[in-house]
Amino acid sequence: MHEIFEEIIDYLKGIWLKRRYIIIATWLICPLGWYFVSSMPNIYESEARVYVDTQSLLRPLLKGLTVETNPNTQIRLMVKTLLSRPNLERISRMTDLDVQASNSEEYEQIIKSLKNNIKISGVGRENIYTLSIEDKDPEMARNIVRAALNVFIENTLGETRNDSDSARKFINTQIRDYEKRLSHSEARLTSFKQKYSGILPEQSGGYYRKLNVSIDQLKSIELEILENKTRLESAKKQLAQSIVTDTNSDNKIKSDSSIQTTYDDRIRELEVQLDTLKLRYTDRHPDVIEISRNLAHLNKLRSSEINKYLAQNSENSGSLKRLSANPVIQEVQIQVNQLENLIASLNVRADNYRQRIIELENRVHTLPEIEAELIALNRGYSITKGKYEELLSRKETAQLAQQADETTDKIQFRTIDPPRIASKPSGPKRFILFGAVTVLGFGVGIGLSLLMSLLNPVATSTMQLSKATGVPIFGVISANENLGLHKWHQKKTLIFVGSNLMLLCILVLFISYFLFPDLVQAPLKRIF
């Protein structure tokens, strides 16, 4: 460790012996560097802060009625695309920078400079964005920031309008397309129904369902016929037994009045009315005459019905009068007649279903194909109609959303700090650059001195001399004052210190020129 420390001391002594190179380097680098830094043009910064309000009161009111978009996502997209080529060209035209370019290369340089210098930054979730730029002209910097802010706001608001217009145009185009498709489907369906109007299946089911229903109904009717035939045979047996029983009994038919007909109730009503009128009027009264005439007519009809009934039962002429007078036999006979009529009717219905089943079975190869084609046509028509109605609903939603956007803005911009003309330059950072040039000058000088001390070494200690010669050193003799070495070294030290002091004074002058512009720059500007 001690040897390393001694070696470092020897290097420092070698640098000190070659310190003239530090003077040369600092005087060549520092004044020129300071002058270059001082001659750099001033840069002025202009910035603007804007708050983007996305909490619109209309959003919760229109929730579920319109298409909702995330405004924060839209804002972030606009921030990322602000420095795109079209936007930079708009900014250059708004600030007349494009006029300054005489050819395409200069114009490209202007666009590139705008892209590199315009800065946009956001503050977390607060939606506060800062636009800034640095330029040699403070007014131009203000104009560029103002133009960029206007482009940012117009693009964000215009994007919503463009989205609404694009969506509306797309929906209208699709609606027209689906209208044509729907009309074509309706025409095909109508033509198909007209072609097969007589054999198309009903809405209740298809071919096989219709065939199965007809078979089931035929079986039900046949079963009902069988039941009624059984009831008819039972009624006929009961009728035969009643006739035998009634033949052995006394004749109960006293007169025609013991036979019931369909006119008995009306005759009794007219007789009651006639008795009431005769109590009040004579036989020549018009109402009495009219009722008497109607009563005579009904009696005549009743006699005709009795004669007709007795004629139908001529097979047993000896007992006709007794049969017509027995109410039990009459009731059974009526039941027999009703069952015969019902069986005849059911047979007609059964024949109709049998004919229908035969027709359906004959069409077993054609009807399923027609039904399948009809189902396909209906399915295509239903799908097209459903899409068309859905598009109409979406169109209403889009119109409502567009009206909402036109009525109020979902995104509102509030400028917190408008762009201003900078009164003081923001750069370059001359004091830092002055320090960097100074460090660079002295660093180059020290490096050059170290290099020269290594190339042309001078022994400054016994250990260094012993290492260089390989001979041990037993003693050291001081130089005599008469040689003038001490004065020469003192002179070199004074020159080094004076040189550095002069450089320090020059540096102080440069710093004062910019640190106190009213005290230094104003008098110099009046002189020069």
Backbone torsions as a table, in degrees:
resi	resn	phi	psi	omega
1	MET	NA	-40.2	179.8
2	HIS	-66.1	-37.2	179.4
3	GLU	-66.4	-40.1	178.0
4	ILE	-62.8	-42.0	179.5
5	PHE	-63.8	-41.2	177.9
6	GLU	-64.1	-35.9	179.3
7	GLU	-67.7	-39.4	177.2
8	ILE	-63.3	-40.8	178.4
9	ILE	-61.8	-39.4	178.6
10	ASP	-64.2	-40.0	177.2
11	TYR	-63.0	-42.8	-179.7
12	LEU	-64.9	-38.9	177.6
13	LYS	-65.6	-38.0	177.4
14	GLY	-64.3	-40.8	176.7
15	ILE	-62.4	-40.3	-178.5
16	TRP	-66.4	-37.0	178.2
17	LEU	-67.2	-31.5	179.8
18	LYS	-100.1	31.1	-174.0
19	ARG	-69.3	-12.4	176.7
20	ARG	-63.2	-28.6	177.8
21	TYR	-70.9	-28.3	175.0
22	ILE	-66.6	-41.5	178.8
23	ILE	-62.7	-43.9	-178.4
24	ILE	-64.0	-46.5	-177.1
25	ALA	-65.8	-44.6	-178.7
26	THR	-65.0	-38.0	-179.9
27	TRP	-74.5	-23.7	176.7
28	LEU	-83.6	-32.4	-173.5
29	ILE	-97.2	-49.5	-170.1
30	CYS	-64.1	-52.9	-178.9
31	PRO	-60.3	-42.2	179.4
32	LEU	-65.8	-40.9	179.0
33	GLY	-66.4	-40.1	178.7
34	TRP	-65.3	-38.0	179.4
35	TYR	-67.6	-39.6	178.2
36	PHE	-63.2	-42.6	179.4
37	VAL	-64.9	-40.8	-178.8
38	SER	-70.0	-27.8	-179.2
39	SER	-85.4	-5.6	177.5
40	MET	-64.3	136.5	-178.0
41	PRO	-68.5	151.4	177.7
42	ASN	-70.5	145.1	177.8
43	ILE	-116.8	129.9	-178.1
44	TYR	-111.6	136.4	-179.0
45	GLU	-107.6	135.4	174.8
46	SER	-127.7	137.3	-178.7
47	GLU	-141.4	160.0	177.8
48	ALA	-141.4	141.7	177.1
49	ARG	-116.7	134.2	-176.8
50	VAL	-132.7	140.3	177.5
51	TYR	-105.5	128.7	-179.2
52	VAL	-102.7	112.3	-178.6
53	ASP	-95.4	113.6	179.3
54	THR	-106.5	2.2	-178.5
55	GLN	-92.0	76.7	-179.3
56	SER	-83.6	141.2	178.6
57	LEU	-69.5	-22.6	-176.5
58	LEU	-76.0	-21.6	-176.6
59	ARG	-62.6	-50.8	178.8
60	PRO	-66.6	-26.7	179.5
61	LEU	-71.2	-33.5	-177.6
62	LEU	-98.0	12.3	-179.4
63	LYS	-65.3	126.6	-178.6
64	GLY	88.3	-13.7	-179.7
65	LEU	-99.1	-30.0	-178.9
66	THR	-126.5	169.3	177.6
67	VAL	-76.5	125.0	-177.3
68	GLU	-95.5	133.3	175.0
69	THR	-119.0	153.8	-180.0
70	ASN	-87.3	109.5	-178.1
71	PRO	-67.2	-29.3	179.6
72	ASN	-64.7	-40.5	176.4
73	THR	-63.2	-39.9	178.8
74	GLN	-65.0	-39.9	179.1
75	ILE	-64.1	-45.0	-179.8
76	ARG	-62.7	-36.3	177.6
77	LEU	-65.5	-41.0	178.9
78	MET	-66.3	-34.1	177.5
79	VAL	-65.1	-42.2	-178.3
80	LYS	-70.3	-29.6	-177.4
81	THR	-98.9	8.0	-178.9
82	LEU	-63.7	-38.4	-176.7
83	LEU	-93.0	29.2	174.5
84	SER	-76.4	164.9	-175.9
85	ARG	-58.5	-48.4	179.2
86	PRO	-60.5	-39.9	179.8
87	ASN	-67.5	-39.3	177.8
88	LEU	-64.9	-37.0	177.3
89	GLU	-66.3	-38.1	176.5
90	ARG	-63.7	-41.8	179.9
91	ILE	-64.0	-40.6	179.4
92	SER	-64.9	-36.5	178.0
93	ARG	-72.3	-37.2	-179.8
94	MET	-68.7	-27.9	-179.4
95	THR	-103.0	5.6	179.7
96	ASP	62.1	23.5	175.5
97	LEU	-71.5	-28.5	179.9
98	ASP	-66.0	-23.4	179.2
99	VAL	-69.9	-29.3	-177.6
100	GLN	-71.9	-17.2	-178.8
101	ALA	-87.5	129.6	-179.7
102	SER	-96.4	-15.0	177.9
103	ASN	-147.5	177.1	-176.0
104	SER	-68.4	-32.1	179.8
105	GLU	-65.4	-42.7	178.6
106	GLU	-66.9	-36.3	178.4
107	TYR	-65.7	-40.8	176.9
108	GLU	-63.3	-36.4	177.8
109	GLN	-65.4	-37.6	178.2
110	ILE	-65.6	-44.6	178.8
111	ILE	-62.2	-41.9	179.0
112	LYS	-64.8	-40.1	178.6
113	SER	-64.4	-41.0	177.7
114	LEU	-62.9	-41.6	-178.7
115	LYS	-65.4	-35.1	-178.4
116	ASN	-81.2	-27.7	-171.8
117	ASN	-96.9	-28.5	-179.8
118	ILE	-74.0	126.2	179.7
119	LYS	-117.9	133.8	175.2
120	ILE	-130.9	131.8	-177.1
121	SER	-142.2	148.9	178.3
122	GLY	-114.0	155.1	-179.0
123	VAL	-106.9	87.5	172.6
124	GLY	54.7	-134.1	-178.0
125	ARG	-94.2	6.5	-176.8
126	GLU	-79.0	-8.5	-178.6
127	ASN	57.4	37.8	174.2
128	ILE	-107.7	120.4	-176.3
129	TYR	-116.3	143.2	-178.5
130	THR	-118.8	125.9	174.8
131	LEU	-109.0	129.5	-178.2
132	SER	-146.2	157.8	176.5
133	ILE	-157.6	152.7	176.4
134	GLU	-116.1	133.4	-178.1
135	ASP	-149.3	158.3	179.3
136	LYS	-69.1	-29.8	179.9
137	ASP	-100.5	117.8	-178.4
138	PRO	-64.2	-34.8	179.2
139	GLU	-69.4	-38.9	177.5
140	MET	-65.6	-38.2	176.9
141	ALA	-61.2	-43.5	178.1
142	ARG	-62.4	-42.7	-178.3
143	ASN	-65.6	-38.7	-180.0
144	ILE	-65.5	-43.7	179.1
145	VAL	-64.2	-41.3	178.9
146	ARG	-63.2	-43.3	179.1
147	ALA	-64.8	-42.0	179.1
148	ALA	-63.8	-38.2	178.5
149	LEU	-65.4	-41.3	178.8
150	ASN	-65.7	-40.4	178.6
151	VAL	-64.5	-40.8	179.8
152	PHE	-61.7	-44.9	-178.6
153	ILE	-69.6	-45.4	-177.8
154	GLU	-65.0	-39.3	179.4
155	ASN	-65.2	-40.3	-178.2
156	THR	-67.0	-45.5	179.7
157	LEU	-72.1	-37.6	-178.8
158	GLY	-71.8	-26.0	178.9
159	GLU	-64.7	-39.3	178.0
160	THR	-63.9	-43.4	178.8
161	ARG	-63.1	-43.3	-179.1
162	ASN	-64.5	-39.2	178.0
163	ASP	-62.7	-43.0	-180.0
164	SER	-64.3	-44.7	179.7
165	ASP	-64.5	-42.1	-179.8
166	SER	-64.7	-42.6	179.0
167	ALA	-63.8	-42.0	-179.5
168	ARG	-65.4	-42.8	179.1
169	LYS	-64.5	-41.5	179.6
170	PHE	-63.5	-44.5	-179.1
171	ILE	-65.3	-41.2	179.0
172	ASN	-63.1	-39.8	177.9
173	THR	-63.8	-43.6	179.2
174	GLN	-66.0	-36.6	179.2
175	ILE	-63.8	-43.5	178.1
176	ARG	-63.5	-39.3	178.5
177	ASP	-64.6	-44.7	-179.3
178	TYR	-71.1	-27.9	174.4
179	GLU	-63.2	-43.3	177.9
180	LYS	-64.1	-44.5	179.8
181	ARG	-64.7	-38.2	179.4
182	LEU	-67.3	-41.2	177.4
183	SER	-63.4	-40.7	178.6
184	HIS	-64.3	-42.2	178.8
185	SER	-64.7	-41.0	178.4
186	GLU	-64.4	-39.1	179.4
187	ALA	-66.2	-42.3	178.7
188	ARG	-64.7	-41.4	-179.4
189	LEU	-66.3	-40.9	178.7
190	THR	-65.0	-43.6	179.3
191	SER	-63.4	-39.5	179.6
192	PHE	-65.8	-42.8	179.4
193	LYS	-65.9	-36.1	177.2
194	GLN	-67.6	-35.3	-177.9
195	LYS	-70.4	-40.0	-177.6
196	TYR	-116.0	42.7	-176.5
197	SER	-64.3	-30.7	-175.6
198	GLY	-87.1	-16.4	-174.8
199	ILE	-123.6	8.4	179.3
200	LEU	-69.8	142.2	178.2
201	PRO	-70.0	156.6	178.7
202	GLU	-77.3	172.4	-179.0
203	GLN	-71.6	-17.3	-175.3
204	SER	-74.1	-21.8	-179.5
205	GLY	176.2	179.9	-178.6
206	GLY	-93.6	-161.7	-174.5
207	TYR	-65.7	-52.5	-176.3
208	TYR	-66.1	-34.7	176.7
209	ARG	-66.2	-42.7	-179.9
210	LYS	-64.2	-40.1	178.8
211	LEU	-65.3	-44.4	179.6
212	ASN	-64.7	-38.8	178.0
213	VAL	-64.1	-41.2	179.4
214	SER	-64.6	-41.4	179.0
215	ILE	-64.2	-43.2	179.3
216	ASP	-63.0	-42.4	179.3
217	GLN	-65.7	-37.9	177.7
218	LEU	-63.3	-42.9	178.0
219	LYS	-62.9	-39.4	179.3
220	SER	-64.8	-41.2	179.9
221	ILE	-67.7	-42.0	178.6
222	GLU	-62.3	-38.8	176.7
223	LEU	-64.8	-40.0	178.8
224	GLU	-66.0	-38.2	177.0
225	ILE	-62.9	-43.7	179.4
226	LEU	-61.6	-41.7	178.3
227	GLU	-62.9	-43.6	-178.4
228	ASN	-69.9	-33.0	175.8
229	LYS	-65.2	-39.2	176.8
230	THR	-62.6	-44.2	177.9
231	ARG	-63.8	-35.4	179.5
232	LEU	-67.1	-43.8	178.2
233	GLU	-62.2	-39.5	177.8
234	SER	-64.7	-40.2	-179.6
235	ALA	-66.9	-38.8	179.4
236	LYS	-65.6	-40.7	176.4
237	LYS	-61.4	-42.9	178.7
238	GLN	-64.4	-35.2	179.5
239	LEU	-67.8	-41.6	180.0
240	ALA	-64.7	-42.4	178.0
241	GLN	-63.4	-39.9	179.8
242	SER	-64.8	-36.5	179.8
243	ILE	-66.9	-43.2	179.3
244	VAL	-62.9	-42.8	-179.5
245	THR	-65.4	-41.6	-176.7
246	ASP	-72.6	-25.7	-179.9
247	THR	-68.3	-35.6	-180.0
248	ASN	-77.2	-16.2	-179.0
249	SER	-89.4	172.3	177.2
250	ASP	-67.8	154.0	177.3
251	ASN	-72.3	119.9	-175.6
252	LYS	-97.9	-1.0	-179.7
253	ILE	-89.1	108.2	-179.7
254	LYS	-88.2	-40.4	-178.6
255	SER	-154.5	176.5	179.0
256	ASP	-66.2	-21.1	-177.6
257	SER	-70.6	-15.7	178.8
258	SER	-77.8	-9.5	177.4
259	ILE	-92.3	129.8	-179.9
260	GLN	-88.3	136.1	178.0
261	THR	-129.6	179.7	-179.4
262	THR	-78.5	-9.4	-176.8
263	TYR	-101.3	0.0	-174.7
264	ASP	-64.1	-43.3	-177.2
265	ASP	-65.4	-42.6	-179.6
266	ARG	-67.8	-37.2	178.9
267	ILE	-64.3	-41.8	179.5
268	ARG	-64.9	-38.2	178.5
269	GLU	-63.5	-43.9	179.6
270	LEU	-66.3	-35.5	178.4
271	GLU	-65.4	-39.0	177.1
272	VAL	-64.8	-43.3	179.3
273	GLN	-63.7	-39.2	-178.7
274	LEU	-65.6	-40.8	177.6
275	ASP	-63.9	-38.2	179.8
276	THR	-67.0	-40.6	-178.7
277	LEU	-70.1	-35.7	-179.4
278	LYS	-68.5	-23.9	175.1
279	LEU	-70.1	-21.3	-175.5
280	ARG	-110.2	-33.1	-175.0
281	TYR	-124.8	173.9	178.0
282	THR	-90.3	179.0	-179.4
283	ASP	-71.9	-15.8	-179.7
284	ARG	-90.5	2.7	179.1
285	HIS	-68.8	141.0	-176.8
286	PRO	-57.8	-41.4	-179.0
287	ASP	-65.9	-39.0	179.3
288	VAL	-65.2	-42.2	178.8
289	ILE	-62.8	-43.1	-177.8
290	GLU	-65.8	-43.9	-179.3
291	ILE	-68.1	-37.5	178.1
292	SER	-63.2	-41.5	178.1
293	ARG	-63.1	-43.9	178.7
294	ASN	-65.0	-36.9	-178.7
295	LEU	-68.1	-38.4	178.3
296	ALA	-65.7	-38.9	179.7
297	HIS	-65.9	-43.1	179.4
298	LEU	-66.1	-37.7	177.0
299	ASN	-63.3	-37.4	177.9
300	LYS	-65.0	-42.7	178.4
301	LEU	-65.4	-36.1	179.6
302	ARG	-66.2	-40.5	179.3
303	SER	-64.3	-37.9	179.4
304	SER	-65.8	-39.3	-180.0
305	GLU	-67.3	-38.1	179.4
306	ILE	-66.5	-43.2	179.2
307	ASN	-62.3	-39.7	179.2
308	LYS	-65.4	-41.4	-179.8
309	TYR	-65.7	-41.5	-179.1
310	LEU	-67.9	-30.3	179.4
311	ALA	-70.8	-34.1	179.4
312	GLN	-68.2	-23.7	-178.9
313	ASN	-105.3	39.2	-177.9
314	SER	-75.5	-8.2	-178.7
315	GLU	-63.1	-31.9	178.5
316	ASN	-122.0	70.7	-172.8
317	SER	-64.4	-25.1	-178.5
318	GLY	-72.2	-23.8	-177.0
319	SER	-115.8	15.3	-178.4
320	LEU	-58.9	-42.6	-175.5
321	LYS	-68.7	-36.3	179.7
322	ARG	-72.8	-37.1	-179.6
323	LEU	-64.6	-44.0	-178.9
324	SER	-67.3	-19.9	-177.8
325	ALA	-92.1	-13.3	-178.6
326	ASN	-86.9	115.5	-177.6
327	PRO	-67.2	-30.9	-179.4
328	VAL	-67.0	-45.8	179.1
329	ILE	-64.2	-37.5	177.2
330	GLN	-60.6	-43.4	-178.1
331	GLU	-65.8	-41.2	179.4
332	VAL	-67.4	-39.6	178.3
333	GLN	-62.1	-40.5	177.5
334	ILE	-63.5	-40.9	179.0
335	GLN	-63.3	-39.8	177.9
336	VAL	-62.3	-44.7	179.4
337	ASN	-61.7	-44.1	-179.9
338	GLN	-62.9	-40.9	-179.9
339	LEU	-67.5	-38.0	177.5
340	GLU	-63.4	-42.8	178.1
341	ASN	-64.2	-41.1	-179.4
342	LEU	-65.8	-40.9	178.7
343	ILE	-64.4	-39.8	177.6
344	ALA	-62.3	-43.0	178.6
345	SER	-63.5	-42.6	-179.9
346	LEU	-65.9	-35.1	177.0
347	ASN	-63.7	-37.7	177.6
348	VAL	-63.6	-44.1	179.2
349	ARG	-65.3	-39.7	179.0
350	ALA	-63.8	-42.4	177.8
351	ASP	-61.3	-37.4	179.2
352	ASN	-63.9	-44.1	179.3
353	TYR	-68.0	-36.6	177.0
354	ARG	-62.6	-41.8	178.2
355	GLN	-64.5	-39.2	179.1
356	ARG	-65.6	-40.2	178.9
357	ILE	-65.0	-39.5	178.4
358	ILE	-62.9	-42.9	179.0
359	GLU	-63.6	-41.8	179.3
360	LEU	-66.1	-39.9	179.0
361	GLU	-67.9	-31.0	176.9
362	ASN	-70.5	-25.0	-179.2
363	ARG	-99.3	23.7	-175.0
364	VAL	-64.4	-26.0	-178.4
365	HIS	-93.4	-16.9	-176.5
366	THR	-105.9	-40.7	-176.3
367	LEU	-63.0	-44.8	178.2
368	PRO	-58.8	-37.7	177.8
369	GLU	-65.7	-41.9	178.1
370	ILE	-64.0	-41.4	178.9
371	GLU	-64.4	-41.5	178.9
372	ALA	-62.4	-42.1	177.9
373	GLU	-65.5	-38.8	178.3
374	LEU	-66.0	-40.3	178.3
375	ILE	-63.0	-41.3	178.2
376	ALA	-63.4	-42.8	178.3
377	LEU	-63.8	-43.5	179.1
378	ASN	-65.4	-37.7	179.4
379	ARG	-65.8	-46.2	177.1
380	GLY	-61.6	-41.2	178.4
381	TYR	-64.1	-41.3	-179.4
382	SER	-65.1	-42.3	179.7
383	ILE	-64.1	-45.8	179.7
384	THR	-63.4	-42.0	179.2
385	LYS	-65.0	-41.0	178.3
386	GLY	-62.8	-44.0	178.1
387	LYS	-64.5	-38.5	179.6
388	TYR	-64.1	-45.7	178.4
389	GLU	-65.7	-35.8	177.4
390	GLU	-66.3	-39.6	177.3
391	LEU	-65.0	-37.8	176.7
392	LEU	-62.7	-40.3	177.1
393	SER	-64.9	-42.1	177.7
394	ARG	-64.9	-33.8	177.9
395	LYS	-63.6	-42.9	176.8
396	GLU	-62.4	-40.0	177.8
397	THR	-63.3	-43.3	179.8
398	ALA	-65.1	-40.5	177.8
399	GLN	-63.8	-40.5	177.9
400	LEU	-64.6	-41.0	178.5
401	ALA	-65.4	-40.1	179.6
402	GLN	-66.7	-41.3	176.7
403	GLN	-63.3	-37.1	177.0
404	ALA	-65.2	-40.3	178.7
405	ASP	-67.3	-35.8	179.4
406	GLU	-74.0	-29.7	-179.3
407	THR	-74.7	-45.4	-178.5
408	THR	-145.4	154.7	-179.4
409	ASP	-92.2	130.1	175.4
410	LYS	-70.4	-26.9	-179.6
411	ILE	-117.2	123.6	179.8
412	GLN	-118.5	136.8	-179.6
413	PHE	-107.2	132.0	177.5
414	ARG	-126.6	115.9	-177.9
415	THR	-77.9	116.1	179.1
416	ILE	-80.3	-52.8	177.3
417	ASP	-123.9	108.1	177.7
418	PRO	-70.3	157.6	178.6
419	PRO	-67.4	138.4	-179.7
420	ARG	-129.9	161.3	175.2
421	ILE	-78.8	123.5	-178.2
422	ALA	-69.5	132.6	178.0
423	SER	-85.8	-23.7	179.9
424	LYS	-127.2	144.7	179.4
425	PRO	-69.9	147.2	178.2
426	SER	-98.4	-5.4	-179.6
427	GLY	-171.2	174.3	-1.6
428	PRO	-73.3	166.6	178.9
429	LYS	-79.2	82.2	-170.8
430	ARG	-68.0	-38.6	-177.6
431	PHE	-63.8	-38.8	175.9
432	ILE	-67.0	-40.9	179.3
433	LEU	-67.0	-37.0	175.4
434	PHE	-59.7	-45.9	178.2
435	GLY	-62.9	-39.9	180.0
436	ALA	-65.1	-40.5	178.3
437	VAL	-64.9	-41.5	179.1
438	THR	-62.1	-47.6	178.0
439	VAL	-61.2	-39.5	179.0
440	LEU	-62.8	-45.2	-179.6
441	GLY	-61.5	-50.9	179.4
442	PHE	-66.2	-35.5	178.6
443	GLY	-64.2	-44.0	177.4
444	VAL	-63.3	-41.9	179.4
445	GLY	-63.0	-45.3	178.9
446	ILE	-63.8	-41.9	178.3
447	GLY	-63.3	-41.6	178.9
448	LEU	-65.7	-40.6	177.5
449	SER	-63.3	-42.9	178.1
450	LEU	-63.1	-41.1	179.5
451	LEU	-63.4	-44.9	-179.8
452	MET	-67.3	-33.7	177.5
453	SER	-68.5	-29.1	176.8
454	LEU	-78.5	-36.1	178.2
455	LEU	-74.3	-36.9	-179.8
456	ASN	-127.0	74.9	-171.1
457	PRO	-71.7	151.2	175.1
458	VAL	-126.9	125.3	-179.1
459	ALA	-70.6	126.3	-179.3
460	THR	-114.2	-4.4	178.9
461	SER	-150.0	161.3	179.5
462	THR	-65.4	-35.3	-179.9
463	MET	-66.3	-41.5	179.4
464	GLN	-65.0	-41.0	179.0
465	LEU	-66.8	-38.2	179.3
466	SER	-66.0	-39.9	177.2
467	LYS	-65.5	-40.5	-177.1
468	ALA	-70.0	-38.5	-175.5
469	THR	-97.6	-24.3	-176.7
470	GLY	78.2	10.7	-179.3
471	VAL	-109.7	133.3	178.8
472	PRO	-68.5	143.9	-179.8
473	ILE	-101.7	126.0	-177.5
474	PHE	-103.9	-15.1	-178.9
475	GLY	-168.0	166.1	-177.6
476	VAL	-132.6	136.1	178.9
477	ILE	-115.6	128.2	178.8
478	SER	-73.2	151.5	178.8
479	ALA	-72.7	148.0	178.3
480	ASN	-77.4	143.6	-179.2
481	GLU	-66.5	-23.3	-179.1
482	ASN	-67.6	-18.3	178.6
483	LEU	-73.5	-21.6	178.1
484	GLY	80.2	16.4	-179.3
485	LEU	-69.5	-37.6	-179.8
486	HIS	-64.5	-43.2	180.0
487	LYS	-66.1	-37.3	-180.0
488	TRP	-65.1	-42.8	177.5
489	HIS	-65.2	-38.0	177.4
490	GLN	-64.6	-39.2	178.7
491	LYS	-63.9	-42.7	178.5
492	LYS	-64.0	-37.3	179.0
493	THR	-67.5	-40.5	178.5
494	LEU	-65.2	-39.7	177.7
495	ILE	-62.4	-42.6	-179.9
496	PHE	-63.6	-45.4	-179.7
497	VAL	-66.8	-40.6	179.5
498	GLY	-64.6	-40.7	177.9
499	SER	-60.5	-44.4	-179.1
500	ASN	-68.1	-35.9	177.8
501	LEU	-65.6	-40.0	177.6
502	MET	-63.6	-41.4	176.7
503	LEU	-63.5	-38.8	178.0
504	LEU	-63.9	-39.6	177.8
505	CYS	-64.2	-42.3	178.1
506	ILE	-61.7	-41.0	178.8
507	LEU	-64.0	-39.7	178.4
508	VAL	-63.8	-38.2	177.8
509	LEU	-63.2	-45.1	178.9
510	PHE	-61.7	-43.3	-178.7
511	ILE	-66.9	-41.0	-179.8
512	SER	-64.4	-33.4	-179.3
513	TYR	-59.9	-36.4	-179.5
514	PHE	-98.4	-22.8	-179.5
515	LEU	-79.8	-31.5	179.3
516	PHE	-127.0	75.1	-175.4
517	PRO	-65.2	-32.5	-178.8
518	ASP	-71.3	-32.2	-177.1
519	LEU	-86.7	-27.7	-174.4
520	VAL	-111.1	-50.7	-174.5
521	GLN	-68.0	-41.3	-177.4
522	ALA	-60.6	-48.1	177.9
523	PRO	-63.5	-38.3	-179.9
524	LEU	-66.3	-37.3	178.4
525	LYS	-67.0	-34.1	178.0
526	ARG	-70.2	-32.8	-178.9
527	ILE	-75.8	-48.1	-176.1
528	PHE	-96.1	NA	NA
